[in-house]
Amino acid sequence: MAPDARQRLTGQDLTLAYDRRTVAEHLSVSIPDHSFTVVVGPNACGKSTLLRALSRMLKPTAGSVLLDGQAISSLPAKKVARTLGLLPQSSIAPDGITVADLVARGRYPHQGLLRQWSETDERIVDESMAATGVAELADRFVDELSGGQRQRVWIAMAIAQQTPLLLLDEPTTYLDIQHQIDVLDLCADLHEEQGRTLVAVLHDLNHAARYATHLIAMRDGEVVAEGEPGEIVTAELVERVFGLRCQVIEDPESGTPLVIPAARRPRRQATAVPAPATGTKDAQAPERVAAGEPTPGR
């Protein structure tokens, strides 16, 4: 099947594997252009593996990934890097590199013999650091930062690359709730205001439903459902994909689906032991025994 002209990035009949362990077979996906696509699913379902294949980090055993209608494996690395940016799940910075220098590496694909570092590059780096809240860390060494700070630095580098397609593998990892929302708001701005196509893997289904314009739900290496969150996120789908009983209601803030997990069974309340009647011989006997007094009749 020929890729849709509106879909610059597609995977066709993919078989994805690590060594001899097959993760997915006959997997096909099409990323709608100018969408904020989010991939969700349980652990080890193939979400990150799919993202690695779409970014050319993992070569499919079978099938092909197409970028603008051409096999991504046949394109020059620098051309791919000017079109498609990736924030991988785990990134390791070179020893002794500062935040500003790492973010500046996002501009590398745009350099060449006839185009060296410019004021435009400097401005884009500064804007990327400001957008992710790491401008005040510009002179700090990356390996001195907390996990959450490092994650925001890597996101700044991916933004500085200024590619029309941006792939993010769990971009909210290590971040507290405020910075999770900040990063997802930033992604939404990149999509809405700059028209970029974003593909993100997220673990939080409610975040995915709130921010995605296109949702892909995976399980066991297969696409179970895809479409607008408001159309596909149902209690039945959540149970099928995640094995979770739930209710799906309307988010009062955004109007998007909100998943409410079913409550655990209420704990049994301890049965109250009735207080013994007062003034009787049998009721008073235990108290006398406890006090060391003789029991009548003994």
C-alpha positions as CSV (number, residue, x, y, z in Angstrom):
1,M,0.0,0.0,0.0
2,A,1.4,3.4,-1.0
3,P,1.9,5.8,1.9
4,D,-0.6,8.6,2.2
5,A,0.8,11.9,0.8
6,R,-0.1,13.5,4.2
7,Q,2.0,11.0,6.1
8,R,5.7,11.7,5.8
9,L,6.7,8.9,8.2
10,T,5.4,5.4,7.8
11,G,6.4,1.8,8.8
12,Q,5.3,-0.9,6.5
13,D,5.0,-4.6,7.4
14,L,7.7,-4.3,10.0
15,T,9.4,-7.2,11.8
16,L,11.3,-5.8,14.8
17,A,13.7,-7.9,16.8
18,Y,16.7,-7.8,19.2
19,D,19.1,-10.6,18.4
20,R,16.8,-13.6,18.3
21,R,13.9,-12.1,20.3
22,T,11.1,-10.9,18.0
23,V,9.2,-8.0,19.4
24,A,6.7,-7.3,16.6
25,E,5.8,-8.9,13.2
26,H,3.8,-7.5,10.3
27,L,3.5,-4.2,12.1
28,S,2.4,-1.2,10.0
29,V,1.9,2.4,11.2
30,S,1.4,5.7,9.6
31,I,2.1,9.0,11.5
32,P,-0.4,11.7,10.4
33,D,1.5,14.8,9.3
34,H,1.3,17.8,11.6
35,S,-0.1,15.6,14.4
36,F,0.8,15.1,18.0
37,T,0.8,11.3,18.0
38,V,1.2,9.4,21.2
39,V,1.9,5.7,21.5
40,V,0.7,3.9,24.6
41,G,0.6,0.4,25.9
42,P,1.9,-1.9,28.7
43,N,5.5,-2.5,29.4
44,A,7.4,-4.6,26.8
45,C,4.6,-4.2,24.2
46,G,7.0,-2.7,21.6
47,K,6.3,1.0,21.9
48,S,10.0,2.1,22.3
49,T,11.1,-0.5,19.8
50,L,8.7,1.0,17.2
51,L,10.1,4.5,17.9
52,R,13.7,3.2,17.5
53,A,12.7,1.7,14.1
54,L,11.0,4.9,12.9
55,S,14.1,6.9,13.8
56,R,16.5,4.5,12.1
57,M,18.2,3.5,15.3
58,L,16.9,-0.1,14.9
59,K,17.0,-1.8,11.5
60,P,13.9,-3.9,10.8
61,T,14.4,-7.6,10.2
62,A,11.7,-7.3,7.5
63,G,9.6,-4.4,6.1
64,S,10.6,-0.8,5.7
65,V,10.4,2.6,7.2
66,L,9.7,5.4,4.7
67,L,10.5,9.0,5.2
68,D,9.0,11.3,2.6
69,G,8.3,8.2,0.5
70,Q,11.9,6.9,0.5
71,A,13.4,4.1,2.6
72,I,15.0,5.8,5.6
73,S,17.9,3.4,5.5
74,S,18.9,4.7,2.1
75,L,19.0,8.4,3.0
76,P,22.2,10.3,4.1
77,A,22.5,10.6,7.9
78,K,22.7,14.4,7.8
79,K,19.5,14.6,5.7
80,V,17.6,12.4,8.1
81,A,19.0,14.5,11.0
82,R,17.7,17.7,9.4
83,T,14.2,16.2,9.0
84,L,13.8,13.9,12.0
85,G,14.9,14.5,15.6
86,L,14.9,11.9,18.4
87,L,15.0,12.0,22.2
88,P,15.9,8.4,23.1
89,Q,14.8,6.8,26.4
90,S,18.3,6.8,27.8
91,S,20.9,9.3,26.8
92,I,24.5,9.6,27.9
93,A,26.3,12.9,27.7
94,P,30.0,13.1,27.0
95,D,32.2,13.7,30.1
96,G,32.8,17.3,31.0
97,I,30.3,18.9,28.6
98,T,28.3,21.9,29.7
99,V,24.5,22.3,29.3
100,A,25.0,25.0,26.6
101,D,27.5,22.9,24.6
102,L,25.2,19.9,24.7
103,V,22.2,21.9,23.5
104,A,24.3,23.4,20.8
105,R,24.9,20.0,19.4
106,G,21.4,20.0,18.2
107,R,22.5,22.5,15.6
108,Y,25.1,20.1,14.1
109,P,22.9,18.8,11.3
110,H,22.6,22.4,10.0
111,Q,26.3,23.0,9.8
112,G,28.4,22.4,6.7
113,L,31.4,23.7,4.7
114,L,29.4,26.7,3.5
115,R,27.4,27.2,6.7
116,Q,29.2,27.6,10.0
117,W,27.9,28.6,13.5
118,S,25.8,31.8,13.3
119,E,23.9,34.2,15.4
120,T,20.8,32.3,14.3
121,D,22.2,29.1,15.9
122,E,23.1,31.0,19.0
123,R,19.5,32.4,19.3
124,I,17.9,29.0,18.7
125,V,20.1,27.4,21.4
126,D,19.2,30.2,23.9
127,E,15.5,29.9,23.0
128,S,15.5,26.1,23.4
129,M,17.1,26.4,26.9
130,A,14.7,29.0,28.0
131,A,11.7,27.0,26.7
132,T,12.7,24.0,28.8
133,G,13.7,26.0,31.9
134,V,17.5,25.2,31.8
135,A,18.9,28.6,30.8
136,E,20.2,29.2,34.3
137,L,22.1,25.9,34.0
138,A,23.9,26.9,30.8
139,D,27.4,26.8,32.4
140,R,26.9,23.8,34.6
141,F,28.3,20.4,33.7
142,V,25.6,17.9,32.6
143,D,26.9,15.1,34.8
144,E,26.4,17.3,37.8
145,L,22.6,17.7,37.3
146,S,19.7,15.7,38.7
147,G,17.9,13.2,36.5
148,G,15.0,15.6,35.9
149,Q,17.4,18.5,35.0
150,R,19.3,16.3,32.5
151,Q,16.1,15.2,30.9
152,R,15.1,18.8,30.2
153,V,18.6,19.5,28.8
154,W,18.2,16.6,26.3
155,I,14.7,17.9,25.3
156,A,16.3,21.3,24.8
157,M,18.8,19.8,22.4
158,A,16.1,18.0,20.5
159,I,14.2,21.2,20.2
160,A,17.3,23.1,19.0
161,Q,17.6,20.6,16.2
162,Q,14.5,22.3,14.7
163,T,13.3,19.3,12.7
164,P,9.8,19.1,11.3
165,L,9.5,15.6,12.8
166,L,10.3,15.0,16.4
167,L,10.3,11.6,18.2
168,L,10.3,11.5,22.0
169,D,10.7,8.3,24.0
170,E,9.2,8.8,27.4
171,P,10.0,12.5,27.6
172,T,8.5,12.9,31.1
173,T,10.8,10.3,32.7
174,Y,12.4,11.6,36.0
175,L,10.3,14.7,36.0
176,D,8.0,15.8,38.8
177,I,4.3,16.5,38.0
178,Q,4.8,20.2,37.4
179,H,7.7,19.6,34.9
180,Q,5.8,16.8,33.2
181,I,3.0,19.2,32.4
182,D,5.5,21.9,31.4
183,V,7.2,19.5,28.9
184,L,3.9,18.3,27.5
185,D,2.6,21.9,27.2
186,L,5.8,22.7,25.3
187,C,5.3,19.7,23.0
188,A,1.7,20.9,22.3
189,D,3.0,24.4,21.5
190,L,5.6,22.9,19.0
191,H,2.7,21.1,17.4
192,E,0.1,23.8,17.4
193,E,2.2,26.9,16.9
194,Q,5.0,25.6,14.7
195,G,3.2,22.8,12.9
196,R,5.7,20.2,13.9
197,T,4.8,16.5,13.8
198,L,5.5,14.9,17.1
199,V,5.5,11.2,18.1
200,A,5.9,10.4,21.8
201,V,5.8,7.3,23.9
202,L,4.0,8.0,27.2
203,H,3.2,5.7,30.1
204,D,0.5,8.0,31.6
205,L,-2.7,7.2,29.7
206,N,-4.5,10.4,31.0
207,H,-1.6,12.6,29.8
208,A,-1.7,10.8,26.4
209,A,-5.5,11.3,26.1
210,R,-5.2,15.0,27.0
211,Y,-2.4,16.0,24.7
212,A,-2.5,13.6,21.7
213,T,-4.3,14.5,18.5
214,H,-3.7,10.9,17.3
215,L,-3.4,7.9,19.7
216,I,-1.9,4.5,18.9
217,A,-2.6,1.8,21.5
218,M,-0.3,-1.3,21.3
219,R,-0.2,-4.7,23.0
220,D,2.1,-7.6,22.3
221,G,3.7,-5.9,19.3
222,E,0.4,-5.1,17.6
223,V,-1.6,-2.0,17.1
224,V,-4.9,-2.6,18.9
225,A,-6.5,0.7,18.1
226,E,-5.7,4.1,16.8
227,G,-7.4,7.4,16.2
228,E,-8.5,10.5,18.1
229,P,-8.5,9.9,21.9
230,G,-12.1,10.9,22.3
231,E,-13.1,8.3,19.8
232,I,-11.1,5.3,20.9
233,V,-10.4,5.6,24.6
234,T,-13.1,3.5,26.3
235,A,-13.2,1.3,29.4
236,E,-13.3,-1.7,27.1
237,L,-10.1,-0.6,25.3
238,V,-8.3,0.1,28.5
239,E,-9.1,-3.3,29.9
240,R,-8.1,-5.0,26.6
241,V,-4.8,-3.2,26.3
242,F,-3.8,-2.8,30.0
243,G,-5.9,-5.4,31.7
244,L,-7.3,-2.6,33.9
245,R,-10.9,-2.3,35.0
246,C,-11.9,1.3,34.9
247,Q,-14.4,4.0,34.1
248,V,-13.8,6.6,31.5
249,I,-15.3,10.0,32.1
250,E,-14.8,13.5,30.6
251,D,-11.9,15.4,32.0
252,P,-13.4,18.5,33.6
253,E,-10.4,20.6,32.6
254,S,-9.8,19.5,29.0
255,G,-12.9,17.6,27.9
256,T,-10.7,14.7,26.9
257,P,-11.2,11.1,28.2
258,L,-10.2,10.6,31.8
259,V,-9.5,7.1,33.0
260,I,-10.5,6.3,36.6
261,P,-9.2,2.9,37.7
262,A,-11.7,0.7,39.5
263,A,-11.3,0.8,43.3
264,R,-9.9,-2.1,45.2
265,R,-12.4,-4.0,47.3
266,P,-13.2,-2.1,50.5
267,R,-11.4,-3.5,53.5
268,R,-13.6,-5.4,55.9
269,Q,-14.4,-3.4,59.0
270,A,-13.5,-5.1,62.2
271,T,-16.5,-6.6,64.0
272,A,-17.2,-4.6,67.1
273,V,-17.1,-6.7,70.3
274,P,-20.0,-5.8,72.5
275,A,-19.1,-4.5,75.9
276,P,-19.9,-6.9,78.7
277,A,-22.9,-6.1,80.9
278,T,-22.1,-4.5,84.2
279,G,-23.1,-5.6,87.6
280,T,-23.2,-9.4,86.9
281,K,-21.0,-12.0,88.5
282,D,-19.8,-13.4,85.2
283,A,-19.0,-10.0,83.8
284,Q,-17.0,-9.0,86.8
285,A,-15.0,-12.2,87.1
286,P,-12.5,-11.5,84.3
287,E,-11.7,-8.2,85.9
288,R,-11.1,-9.8,89.3
289,V,-8.9,-12.5,87.7
290,A,-6.9,-9.8,85.9
291,A,-6.5,-8.0,89.2
292,G,-5.4,-11.1,90.9
293,E,-8.5,-11.5,93.0
294,P,-10.0,-14.9,93.7
295,T,-12.9,-16.0,91.6
296,P,-16.1,-17.0,93.6
297,G,-16.5,-20.7,94.0
298,R,-12.8,-21.5,93.8
